[in-house]
């Protein structure tokens, strides 16, 4: 048993932190929230040059053959920096599913592009029903000769407006069990019949409505097996949930540090507010929530990294961090006082992003139900 | 990073389980909450000693097994899971043996450690006093030098193991003129010497696991002093980290957790198991989430110790977290049981052996003993985050 990073992971962490402090200041984060694209193509290319996008891909696909746990280290630093680049959607929602379930041809075609920073991917999974269960997949793809025709609306699709490819989860046949008849297609995002609307959301993180109007896709673009896509989706959701937790741990750690620093500087009643026990206890509670979130998250990330079944660990991590991050943000605001609720202060970036992250890929209730099932209740 | 136990550790866990299953099968104990601090069975302790499971982490030259603290946590985790009566040896094994190893003389080690290892030294913890709770340095019990002896005068409260001990570990004032933190020393004393009176404290559950101890001119030989005279407070700070470190802070009422889950699965209401009720599923799953996070926070403490550090901050954090969990577990179990929640052990109609009300009442003390949660939060803030009253 060992909860510490390896020396190489510590180096990766330091390198990522240095790079992101330099290249992703809050001025850029703010600019990207207002920017139509929402990311900086120059920074994106620099990240590709550092080998981040291909970190976990085998070398033959242009990757560095590192582990999911190494990727977790990067994700934590990205969450700390509030990075706006479409890394999560491209690597977690696009690249890793292709590595998992793709044919050799698909891997050769797409993974080197991702590793080189030449393609942005995302996942079109949720629909207006906004659920992560199989029965919520209602958008249909109808077979026509060697093609399928997709029609319908996907919602809450991150970065779809800038994506080159969408992994689109659709229903290809109606079966008694909702898990059957689900298929994933790799779709050219710029192709005819696809339109995007960027939603206005609290984190300005470019979640989109994607409307498919008779979009024609070749059956060669099926990822995995026809009608058998749900197990792939489950793996995607599980991994995405952990990846979100990693980003959240990075954000929460930064919020704790900002808050403790502020408590040491801010004076009221002629003394730093951090000298008051109530403030100290708030900070102590925050530290406990951050550490608990960290261990829960890395336990789950480690399970997936080792290829072990981690359904329960993932559920525990995401169920816990949703509420823990809520408490951490609550105390952070209380200690920062009114300055923390202004747009000029950095805290609000974390408040908005952590809330969005809580909601995505399953909230606390969703995962508590999975925990209940794992307990055989 | 590795969240697995080694094969040897898994095997060790199975061995401990096998032993406890056999003890259960033979009817040698009934699983109960708080058995680590209230379950006194000299017979059980002797068997644990024969297994070599007391002093597991101590160096081999003093009869220990030289195991890691993670190993010891595995052992204690199983004892707690089964609600086994381990109170006779728990304190000596957990903290007093370690203190003697760290600060004791060779003579003290040779005298006391073998007795602990054989499961024959039941050492009570004499720290708190009527006016020294969280402010332990305020102890007033005096130890006055007199020739080759010290003379003890004063009173201890909440002495764990007080009614069963044959030794008492205690902190007493040896220099009344010095600033309060610098005039305290540690002793381990044979309670069969004259001048000591022990009376039980009946706690809110009716348990007599704690005692008041009065010293009236009790003469003890100087060799009872552990470590350096007047440096006791600094020695204790170290010991307290170990006192707070263990899984007993998370799992004291684990048998209740098992029982209430089983109860929810087996009890039908309107033709459906309670565990199928959305609200009850939610509550039990939430407890499981909190438990698993607490387990990680607590195993982290063992890892810190195994790296050679004193887990001051980590143990304070884990204990404050864990006792909150235990209280949450107890109150949730009471809610699920509804009106039955108030029926106590031995009564007609009592569900799950009355564990819930016992634990509900008893858990009020968990966040007080071995460091009130407020003191623990001070420690995390001051030692961990650099905040203090003197900023």
Interface residues (C-beta under 8 A of the other chain):
Chain A: X1 X2 X3 X4 X5 X6 X9 X69 X260 X263 X264 X271 X272 X274 X275 X277 X279 X280 X281 X283 X284 X285 X287 X288 X291 X292 X295 X296 X298 X299 X302 X303 X316 X319 X320 X365 X368 X369 X371 X372 X375 X376 X377
Chain B: X1 X2 X3 X4 X5 X9 X70 X261 X264 X265 X275 X276 X280 X281 X282 X284 X285 X286 X288 X289 X290 X292 X293 X294 X296 X297 X299 X300 X302 X303 X317 X320 X321 X374 X376 X377 X378 X380 X381 X382 X384 X385 X386 X387 X388 X389 X390 X391
